[in-house]
Amino acid sequence: MTTIAPPVTGKASTTTKRRITNGFWGVVAWVAGIIFVFPVIWMILTSLKQARDVTTNPPVWFFTPTWDHYQKVFDTNITPFLLNSLMASVFSTLLVVVLATPAAFALSLRPVKKWTDVLFFFISTKMLPVVAAVLPIYLLAVQIGMKDNIWTMVILYTAMNLPLAVWMMRSFLLEVPREVLEAGEVDGAGLVTSIRRIILPMVAPGLAATALICFIFSWNEFFLAVNLTDTNASTAPIFLLGFISGRGPFLADLSAAAVLLSLPVLVAGWVAQNKLVRGLSMGAVK
């Protein structure tokens, strides 16, 4: 007896198409992820190669790993550079968060007059190329005796990241329901209490995302550091310059140093990962 298969219903056909579409975009996401991560993977592989294998053409894919380049980095005086970068990045990030949060509050939940002009003023400070401002900043730092001073870098990094942080925090604060604030006011909560017990817990993921981005920008900043520091306040990116040489192969040593200097940012991202994904998606849809 021949059994005739039932025709495919519209619902089953839609499910199949959805699976194919999801599978296609999954493959695209993996390919894009590999493309973006490949330079980092290549840097790690280069740091583990022998110096003679780094510049070969075609590249050497199978090799015996060596830790000599990492040992060479540790043998150098890396500690002051790391401490300077850590101090400048952490203190500037804390200042940015402390200053950007009330500013964003005044531009979102309790908007001031002409708040659009204020927002434009904040973002307009990012329109000037830093190379156009480095000369007056350099002359001012020399005049007041603040050249090659880590606190100068803290102030500059704070000014560099503050406009972006205000815009980000404003988008996060706009997600706070007004009804929650009104309920708090009915219960007798003042402004400080509302911010501390209602607003900050709700925007904590956005706060973590903002702080991490500011930390990354400060940690990787090079142009201001190379022009305004000498020996006392040199940061981690300046340390990498010492591995660029014309006297022989240096890519393996440079890659090992770059891998080590990337670890603090990776650790910070790993610590904040629970709140980071939600924080980066806050404010995307209103």
N, C-alpha and C positions, 0 to 999 in steps of 0.2 A: 504494500500500500504506500503510495507516494504522498509525502507530507509537503504541503506548500508553505514556505516560510511566510510569515506575516509581513506585510510591507512596513518599512521603516517609518515610524511616526515622526511628526514634526519636532516633537520634544527630544527624541533620541538624536535626530539629525543636528539639532541645535547644540546638544551636549557634546557631540563629536566635534563639531566645528569649534566649540569653545576650547576643548582639550587641545586641538591642533593649534589654535591661536595661542593658547597659553604656553604650549611646548615651544612654538616658534620664538615667542618673546623671551622665554627662559633661555633658549640658546643664544639669542642676541645679547641678553644680559650677561651671560657667562663670557661671551667673546669680548664684550666691552670691558668687563671686569679684568680679564686677562691682559687686554691691551693697556689698561691704566696701571695695573700692578707690575707689568713686565719690566719697566725700568728699575723698580725696586728689587725685583728678583735678580735682574742682571747685575745690579750693584752688589748684592750679597754674594753672588757667584764670583764676581771679579775680586772681591775682598778675600776669597778663599783660594785663589789661584796663585801659582808661582809667578813672579814678576815677568819671566820670559814668556808665559802663556797668555798674558793679558792682551797683547797687541797683535797676536797672530791672525792671519787671514788665510783661510776661514777660521772662525773662532773655535777654540778648544772646548768641547762640551763634556768630555770625560777626562777627569783629572783627579789627582790625589789632593784632597783638601789640606791646607796648611793654615796654622794660626799665627804664623810669624808676623804678619802685618798688624794684627791686633796687638800682639806683644810690643811691636814697635810703637804703636799709638800709646799704650800704657806706659812705656818707658819715657815718653815725653812728658812735659809739665802741663798736663791737660786740666788739672784740678782748678786752677784759678779761672780759666775760661768757662768751665762748667758752672762754677759758683757765680760768676758775674752774670752769665746768661740766666741762670735760675733766679737770682735776685732781681734782675731787671724785669724778667717776664712775670714772676709771681707778684711783685709789688705793683707793677703797672696794671696787671689784670685786676687786682683787688681795688685799686683806685678807679679803674674804669667801671667796675660793677657798682661801687659805692656812688659814683657820680652819675652813671647812666640810668640807674633805676629810678631815682626821684625825678630826673629830667623826663624820662619816658612816661612816668606816672602823670606828670603835668601836661604832657602832650597827648594823652590817651583818655584815661578815666576822668581826669579833672582838667580838661583842655584850657589852656590860657588863651588870651586874645591873640589873633593872628598866628595861630599855631602852625599854619602851613608855611608862613614866612620863616618861622623858627626852624622848622624841619629842613627847609631849603638852605638856610644858613649853615646848619650842621653839615649837610652833605656837600655844600659848596667848598668847604675846607679841604675836601678830598680831591677837588678838581685841579688844584695847583700841583704840578709835578714836584716831587721832593728835591730834585736836582736844582730847581729854581730857588728853593728856600735854604739850601744847605749853606750857602756862603754867609748870609746874614746870621744864621744860627751859629755858625762857626765863629764869626767875629764876636758875637755876643758872649758865647761861652768863653772865649779867650779873655774878653774884657772883664768879666766878672769872676774869672778864675775857676770856671766849672768845666774846662776842657779835660778830657780823660778822667771823668768822674762818673761813677755808676749811677748817681742820682740824676745826672743830666739825661742819661738814657731812659731812666724810669719816667721822667717828665715827658720826654719826647715820645716814648712808646704809648704813654697814656693819651697824649694829644692825637697820636696817629690812630688809635683804635676807638676813641670815644665817639666820634660821629657814627661809625658803623654800629657800635653797641647801642646807641640811643635808638637808631632805626629798628634794630632787631628787637630790643626790649619793648618798644612801642607796639610792634606787631604781636608780641606775646601777651602784653597787657590788654590788648583789645579783645582777647579771647576770654577774659574774666567776665562772667555774667554780671550785669548791673544789679540784678535782683539779689545776688548774694551780698553785695555791698550795702544795698538798701536794708536788707534784713539785719545786717550787722549794726547799722546805724539805729535801727529800731530797738535793738537790744542794748543800746548804749555804748557801742564800740566807737572810740574816737579814731582820728586819722592814723595815729601811730599804731594803735591796736589793730585796726583794719589791715594796715600794710603788713604788720608782723605776723598776724594769726590767720589772715584770710588770703591776701594777695600773694605774698611770698611763697607759701606752700603750693599754691595753684600754678605759679609760673616758675617753680623750681627747675623743671626740665629745660625751659627756655633760658633760664639763668645759667644753667650748666653748659648749654650749647654756646651761649654768648661768651662765657668765660673761657671755654676751650678754644674757640676760634681766636679770641684776643691773645691767648697764651701762645698759640701756634704762630700768629703773625709776629709777635714780639720775639719769640725764640729764633725764628728764621730771618729776622731783619738784618740786612748786611750793609746797605749803603750809608746809613747814618753812623753805624758803628765803625766802619772803616775810615770815615772822615773825622770823627769826633773822639776816637779813643787811640791810645798809643800802647801803653804797657799795663797800666793799673786797672783799666776798665774794659779791656778787650773781651769780646764775647765769643761764643762757640763758632759762629761762622768765620770769624777772623782766624780762629785756630786752624781751620781748613786750608787757609792760604799757605801755611807753613809746609804743606805737603805737595804743593805745586812747584815743580823744579824743572829746569832745563838740562840738568846734568845726568839724567837717566830716567828709567821707567818710574812713574809715581802713581799710576792709576790704581794699583792694588792698595797701596797705603792710603790714598785719598778715599777710596771706597770703604775701607775698614773704618777710617775716622768718621765718615759720613754715616755709616750704619750705627756706630756707637752714639753719635750725637742725635740720631733720630729716636733713640730709645726713650728719652724723657717724654716726648710727645706721644709716643705709642702707649706708655704707661698711663699718662694723663687721660688719654682716650679710653683705655681699658677700664680705669677706675670710674669714669663717668658714663660708661656705655649704657647702663640701665636707664638713665634719663636723657642720654644724648639723642637717640633716635626719635623719641617723642618730642624732644625740644626742637629738633630741626624741622619737624613737621608742623609744629604749632604756628599759627598765623598764616599757613599756606592757603587755607580755605576759610572764609569768613561768612 
